[in-house]
Amino acid sequence: MAYTDAPIVEDDVLHGAYRGEGGRLFWLALGTGVLTLLTLGIYRFWAKARIRRYLWSATAPGGNPFEYTGTGLEKFLGFLVAVVILAAYLGILNVVLLFLGFSVITGGDPNDPMVMFQQVLVLYINLFALIPLIFFAQYRARRYLLSRTRWRGVRFGAEKGAWGYTWRGCLLSILSGITLGLLSPLQTFKLEKYTWDRTWYGDAKFTQGGKWTSLYRAMIHVVIGVLLFIGAAVLMAVDPQLGLLGMVLFFVGYIWLIIGFIYYQVHAWRILAAYKVLGENIRFRSLPRTGTIIGTYIVGTIAVSLLTALALIPVGFLMAGLATFMDGANPNGLFGSPQGIAFIAIIAFAYIFAIIFAGALSMVFITQPILRHYVEETTVLNASGLDAIRQRVGDEVVDAEGFADALDVGAAF
């Protein structure tokens, strides 16, 4: 199946459908966000499970909704296990660094260049040491997610392979970095193939076909953005009088590069979807549009900003009234009394609530429309083969998404 934008003419197809409602999603996201705030973040595991359950049930290809069976307790316990392992890992790393003479906390002069260099070096060593765990967490989170997802009564699953994904991810990231992104398609394809070749739906296995070089066509706008950056640098270096033109060119290149990255993600998805096969001959066609994705981000961001600002207007008047009542013009009156401390706490609560409110709006105006677009632009070809798929023995994932939550990986839905 070649990558093409030609219309689908096959008869044996199953079209994607999404039936989520903005109002229900908003109140769900807002309510779970408030509970997360009131429980100092503990409820976020249950909140994520509830929102996923809603989004999965709203996704109904051929009228059959997905089912998410994961629980907040699973995620919470997995998080605790992952935090212990993560703390032990970083603790052992810092003990080794201390043994070698490196430490974040030193007794030397903080203005000493060598002391500053040592602190920066240890900081970056700790940051880079997290990269393997991030890849590990990504694979484990995906495997857990699949094991808790059902469709038409049949469960998805993935084989063990987190360590293989980890070393491949690290190696391919290094290759992509030292080639200044020229081998990014190789990284994208190899990691996609590694994960999907180990993915199952019931007793049918997925296979990722195609070639990594086919992804270069999706990089066209990234290349244009980079060339604009280079052109801006050359202009400013050759003739300082062309600095203004160079700055304009630099700005255009920056915007073009952002669009180019979105274009790459969308079209890489399209290309890779065209070469996925489930079982013997079940194939896929997914044709999301870059313009729709970018437009959704722009319009959604504007809507979220305006509605959040409007919602904060009465809160602002309330805060101003309270400040006047409590003699807010006098710093001692505001900070030197229990009432003043309570007032500061109310402001902090209102600020965090505004973030939660904006997050709930983002789910409605950005996340859900993009999910709807991807779902509705995806079609299953030779769909009658799905009727022959039966249940497969489940995969146990003990730590749920613990590593992903501890490292804040896979937080997006």
ABEGO torsion letter per residue (X at the ends): XBBBABBBABABBBBBBBABBAAAAAAAAAAAAAAAAAAGGAAAAAAAAAAAAAAAAABBBGGBBBBBABBAAAAAAAAAAAAAAAAAAAAAAAAAAAAAGBBABBABBAABAAAAAAAAAAAAAAAAAAAAAAAAAAAAAAAAAAAABBBGGBBBBBBBGAAAAAAAAAAAAAAAAAAGGAAAAAAAAAAAAAAAAABBBEABBBBBBEBAAAAAAAAAAAAAAAAAAAAAAAAAAABAAAAAAAAAAAAAAAAAAAAAAAAAAAAAAAAAAAABBBEAABBBBBBBBAAAAAAAAAAAAAAAAAAAAAAAAAAAAAAAAAAAAAGAABAAAAAABAAAAAAAAAAAAAAAAAAAAAAAAAAAAAAAAAAAAAAAABBBBGAAAAAABBBBBBBBBAAEAAAAAAAGBGABX
